[in-house]
Amino acid sequence: MKKSVKFLVLVLVMMMGIAAFAACAPAPEAPAEEAPAEEAPAEEAPAEPEPEPEEEEVLDLTEETEPEPEEEPEEEPVAPEDLPKVMIGTKSYTEQRTMGEFLKQLIEAQTDYECEVINFGGSALLLEALKTDEVQVCADFTGTFYTVYLKAEEERGIYLRKPDEVYDYCVKTVKEEYDFDILNRIGFSNNYAFCIRAADKEALGIETVSELVPHAVDMRHTGSIEWFERPDALAAAEEAYGIEFKEAQPMDSGLMYSAIFENEVDCISAFTSDGRIAKFELALLEDDLGVLMPFDCCATIRHDFGEENPDVVDALMMLENSLTTEDMQRYNYLVDEEGMTNEEVAELMLQDIGLN
């Protein structure tokens, strides 16, 4: 019995050993899958060149950079009724009154401004009106600026006679002293000049003051009171030319032209733009030594008014060299001898120069 039990135990142990060995044995390998056939590689498109990197803008910190200016809003145009009235000053004789109307009609034709003309007795009153802003615009003369407004010789010791030099000096000094702008020369002059009958000029065969000198000792001479009093008039001629007349007495300038025509005198100091020179058949003599003051007519405006009203300045600038001395002789004649009004002649003047 004991042997049977031992035998059974031995069989069980052997069977357990076989089972354990089977469990530890490696599993059989699965058959290998057939590898797919290798395909030919597809043709690759040519590679596009890569874009070059953009250069970075290097800020030059050594240069000053300014911000762009902001656009200013456009100014609304000023309505004509809001514009200031332009006050124009003149002196009380024909040419000045006509020039005042001429400036008035020009400005009103070329701009939206309205103008008014005020007449004064003389240069000193006109200067005061400009200084106090009673008037803003005038047509005055270089010789007047030089001698009356600036007293260039009397108080400053400046001696000039050439027209360009006198003009340049007046432009600069009038701006400094009074803040007026002399804008331009209108073109004509109203100078003092020795004047004789055209028939006498032809008979004596003379053209200049120097040629008049030997004949003056037999002549009666007259001129305005200013001609006899001003240092730049008869006194300057006497000193430069040594001229001496048989007789020399002042006379009202309105009478001297008829006086020479009627042989009451033989030589007068005429104004070169006077219309009566042609009427009475007179002839001007050349100031060949250039000792008499030039009186070139100029458009003038207060500087502050011109800056605030540039359209008025632009209109006045159109007058540069627009009129000759012979033109003004004719226009003055139309007023003094033909009875036309200053306004009518001013209108004619604007038509003649194409600015009406």
C-alpha positions in Angstrom: 0.0 0.0 0.0 2.8 2.3 0.9 4.5 1.5 -2.4 1.4 2.4 -4.4 1.1 5.7 -2.7 4.7 6.5 -3.4 4.3 5.5 -7.0 1.3 7.8 -7.4 3.1 10.7 -5.8 6.0 10.2 -8.2 3.7 10.1 -11.2 2.1 13.4 -10.0 5.4 15.0 -9.6 6.5 14.0 -13.1 3.3 15.2 -14.6 3.7 18.6 -12.9 7.2 18.9 -14.1 6.2 18.2 -17.7 3.5 20.8 -17.5 5.9 23.4 -16.2 8.4 22.7 -18.9 5.7 23.1 -21.6 4.7 26.4 -20.2 8.3 27.7 -20.4 9.0 26.6 -24.0 9.0 29.5 -26.7 5.9 30.0 -28.9 6.3 29.1 -32.6 7.2 32.1 -34.9 4.4 33.4 -37.1 5.2 33.3 -40.8 6.8 36.6 -42.0 4.5 39.0 -44.1 5.7 39.6 -47.6 7.2 43.1 -47.9 5.5 45.4 -50.4 7.3 46.1 -53.7 9.4 49.2 -53.6 7.9 52.0 -55.8 10.0 54.3 -57.9 10.4 57.7 -56.2 8.2 60.5 -57.8 10.0 63.3 -59.7 10.4 66.2 -57.3 9.6 69.7 -58.6 12.6 72.0 -58.6 12.8 73.9 -55.4 11.9 77.6 -55.6 14.6 79.9 -54.4 14.0 81.2 -51.0 13.3 85.0 -51.0 16.2 87.0 -49.7 15.5 88.6 -46.4 14.7 92.3 -46.7 17.2 94.7 -45.3 16.1 96.3 -42.1 16.0 100.0 -42.3 18.5 101.4 -39.9 17.4 104.6 -38.2 20.2 107.2 -38.4 20.0 108.6 -35.0 22.6 111.2 -35.9 20.1 113.1 -38.1 17.5 115.2 -36.5 14.0 114.2 -37.5 11.2 116.6 -37.4 7.6 115.6 -37.1 5.5 116.3 -40.2 3.8 119.6 -39.9 0.1 119.4 -39.3 -2.1 120.8 -42.0 -3.5 124.2 -41.0 -7.2 124.6 -41.6 -8.0 126.7 -44.5 -9.0 130.3 -43.6 -12.5 131.3 -44.7 -12.5 134.2 -47.1 -13.3 137.5 -45.6 -16.6 138.9 -46.8 -16.3 142.2 -48.6 -18.5 144.0 -46.0 -16.0 142.9 -43.3 -13.0 144.4 -45.0 -11.6 147.7 -43.7 -12.0 150.8 -45.9 -8.8 151.9 -47.5 -8.1 155.6 -46.7 -6.0 157.4 -49.3 -4.3 160.7 -48.6 -3.4 163.4 -51.1 -2.3 167.0 -51.2 -4.4 169.8 -52.5 -3.2 170.3 -56.1 -4.3 168.9 -59.4 -1.9 166.1 -59.8 -2.2 164.8 -56.2 -6.0 164.9 -56.4 -6.0 163.0 -59.6 -3.5 160.4 -58.2 -5.7 159.9 -55.2 -8.7 159.1 -57.4 -6.4 156.9 -59.6 -5.4 154.8 -56.6 -9.0 154.6 -55.4 -10.3 153.3 -58.7 -7.4 150.9 -59.1 -7.8 149.2 -55.7 -11.6 149.0 -56.1 -11.2 147.5 -59.6 -8.6 144.9 -58.5 -9.9 144.0 -55.1 -13.1 143.8 -52.9 -12.0 146.8 -50.9 -13.8 150.2 -50.8 -11.7 153.3 -50.6 -12.0 157.0 -49.6 -9.8 159.9 -50.6 -8.9 162.6 -48.1 -7.1 165.8 -49.3 -4.6 167.5 -47.0 -3.0 170.9 -47.4 0.6 169.8 -47.8 3.3 167.2 -47.1 3.5 167.8 -43.3 -0.2 167.2 -42.8 -0.2 164.1 -45.0 2.8 162.7 -43.1 1.0 163.2 -39.8 -2.2 161.5 -41.2 -0.1 158.5 -42.2 1.6 158.3 -38.8 -1.7 158.4 -36.9 -3.3 155.8 -39.3 -5.9 158.4 -40.5 -4.9 157.3 -43.9 -3.0 154.2 -45.0 -2.1 154.7 -48.7 -0.7 157.6 -50.7 1.3 158.5 -53.9 4.2 160.7 -52.8 7.6 161.7 -54.2 11.1 160.6 -53.4 12.2 164.2 -53.1 9.5 164.8 -50.5 10.5 161.8 -48.5 14.1 162.8 -48.6 13.8 166.5 -47.7 10.5 166.8 -45.7 10.0 163.4 -44.0 13.6 162.5 -43.4 15.4 165.8 -43.6 18.3 163.8 -45.0 20.6 166.8 -45.7 19.4 169.2 -43.0 19.6 166.8 -40.1 21.5 163.7 -41.3 24.2 165.2 -43.5 23.3 162.9 -46.4 23.8 164.4 -49.9 22.3 162.4 -52.8 21.0 163.4 -56.1 21.0 160.4 -58.5 17.4 159.1 -58.7 18.2 155.5 -58.0 20.3 156.4 -55.0 17.6 158.7 -53.6 15.0 156.1 -54.1 17.0 153.3 -52.4 17.8 155.5 -49.4 14.2 156.6 -49.0 12.8 153.0 -49.2 15.2 151.8 -46.5 15.0 154.9 -44.2 11.3 155.5 -44.4 10.7 151.9 -43.4 13.1 152.3 -40.4 11.8 155.6 -39.3 8.1 155.4 -39.9 7.3 151.8 -40.8 5.9 152.8 -44.2 6.6 150.7 -47.3 7.5 152.5 -50.5 6.4 149.8 -52.9 7.6 151.0 -56.3 8.1 153.9 -58.6 5.0 154.6 -60.7 7.1 155.9 -63.5 6.7 159.7 -63.8 8.6 162.5 -62.0 7.5 165.9 -61.0 10.9 167.6 -60.7 11.8 171.2 -60.6 13.3 172.3 -63.9 14.4 175.5 -65.6 11.9 176.2 -68.4 12.0 178.8 -71.2 9.8 179.4 -74.3 10.3 176.8 -77.0 11.0 179.5 -79.5 13.8 181.0 -77.3 15.3 177.6 -76.8 15.5 177.1 -80.6 16.8 180.6 -81.2 19.6 180.3 -78.5 20.4 176.7 -79.5 20.5 175.5 -76.0 19.5 172.2 -74.3 21.0 172.3 -70.8 21.2 174.5 -67.7 24.9 175.0 -68.3 24.2 176.4 -71.7 21.6 178.7 -70.2 24.1 180.4 -67.8 25.6 183.0 -70.2 22.1 184.1 -71.3 20.6 184.2 -67.8 22.1 187.7 -67.0 19.6 189.1 -69.5 16.6 187.2 -68.3 13.8 187.7 -65.8 13.2 184.6 -63.6 10.4 183.4 -61.4 9.2 180.3 -59.6 7.2 179.2 -56.6 8.1 180.4 -53.1 9.5 176.9 -52.3 11.8 177.1 -55.3 13.4 180.2 -53.8 13.5 178.8 -50.2 14.5 175.2 -50.6 18.3 174.4 -50.3 17.9 171.7 -53.0 16.3 174.1 -55.6 17.4 177.5 -56.9 20.1 177.8 -54.2 21.7 174.5 -55.3 21.6 175.5 -58.9 23.3 178.9 -58.2 26.0 177.1 -56.3 26.7 174.4 -58.9 26.2 176.4 -62.1 27.0 179.9 -60.9 23.9 181.0 -62.6 22.7 184.7 -62.1 19.5 186.2 -63.5 18.8 189.9 -64.3 15.8 189.7 -62.0 14.5 186.8 -59.8 11.3 187.0 -57.8 8.9 184.4 -56.5 5.4 184.1 -57.9 2.3 181.9 -57.3 2.9 178.7 -59.2 -0.5 178.9 -60.8 0.4 182.2 -62.5 4.0 181.7 -63.7 3.1 179.7 -66.8 0.8 182.5 -68.2 3.4 185.0 -67.2 6.2 183.5 -69.3 3.7 183.0 -72.2 2.8 186.7 -72.1 6.6 187.7 -71.9 6.3 189.1 -68.4 9.2 186.8 -67.5 11.7 184.8 -69.5 12.5 181.7 -67.4 10.5 179.9 -64.8 11.0 176.9 -62.5 8.4 174.6 -64.0 7.2 171.2 -62.6 8.1 168.6 -65.2 4.7 166.9 -65.2 2.7 170.1 -65.5 0.2 170.1 -68.4 0.7 173.8 -69.1 4.2 173.1 -70.5 2.7 171.9 -73.7 -0.2 174.4 -73.7 2.1 177.5 -73.5 4.7 176.0 -75.9 7.5 175.9 -73.3 10.6 173.8 -73.2 12.4 172.1 -70.3 16.2 172.4 -69.9 18.3 169.4 -68.8 19.9 169.5 -65.3 23.2 168.3 -66.8 25.1 168.5 -63.5 22.3 166.6 -61.7 22.0 169.1 -58.8 18.2 169.4 -58.5 16.4 166.9 -56.3 14.6 164.1 -58.2 10.9 163.7 -57.3 9.8 160.2 -58.6 6.2 159.4 -57.7 5.9 156.2 -55.5 3.1 154.1 -54.3 3.3 154.0 -50.5 1.4 152.1 -47.7 1.6 151.7 -44.0 3.5 148.5 -43.3 1.0 147.1 -40.8 -1.9 147.7 -43.1 -0.1 146.1 -46.0 0.7 143.0 -44.0 -3.0 142.6 -42.9 -4.3 143.4 -46.4 -2.0 141.9 -49.0 -4.5 142.3 -51.8 -4.2 146.0 -51.6 -0.4 145.7 -51.8 -0.7 143.4 -54.9 -3.0 146.0 -56.6 -0.5 148.9 -55.9 2.4 146.8 -57.2 0.7 146.7 -60.6 1.6 150.4 -61.0 5.4 150.0 -61.3 6.6 152.0 -64.3 3.1 152.3 -65.6 3.0 156.1 -66.3 5.6 158.5 -67.9 6.1 162.1 -67.2 4.7 163.0 -70.6 1.6 161.0 -69.7 1.1 163.0 -66.5 1.5 166.3 -68.5 -1.4 165.2 -70.6 -3.6 164.1 -67.7 -2.9 167.3 -65.7 -3.7 169.3 -68.8 -7.1 167.6 -69.1 -8.0 168.7 -65.6 -6.4 172.2 -65.6 -7.3 173.2 -69.1 -10.0 171.0 -70.5 -12.2 171.0 -67.4 -12.3 167.2 -66.8 -12.8 166.1 -63.2 -10.1 164.2 -61.3 -12.4 161.2 -61.3 -12.9 161.2 -65.1 -9.2 161.5 -65.7 -8.4 158.8 -63.2 -10.8 156.5 -65.1 -9.0 157.4 -68.4 -5.6 156.6 -66.8 -6.7 153.2 -65.8 -8.1 152.5 -69.2 -4.9 153.6 -70.8 -2.8 151.2 -68.8 -5.3 148.4 -68.9 -6.1 148.1 -65.2 -9.7 149.3 -65.1 
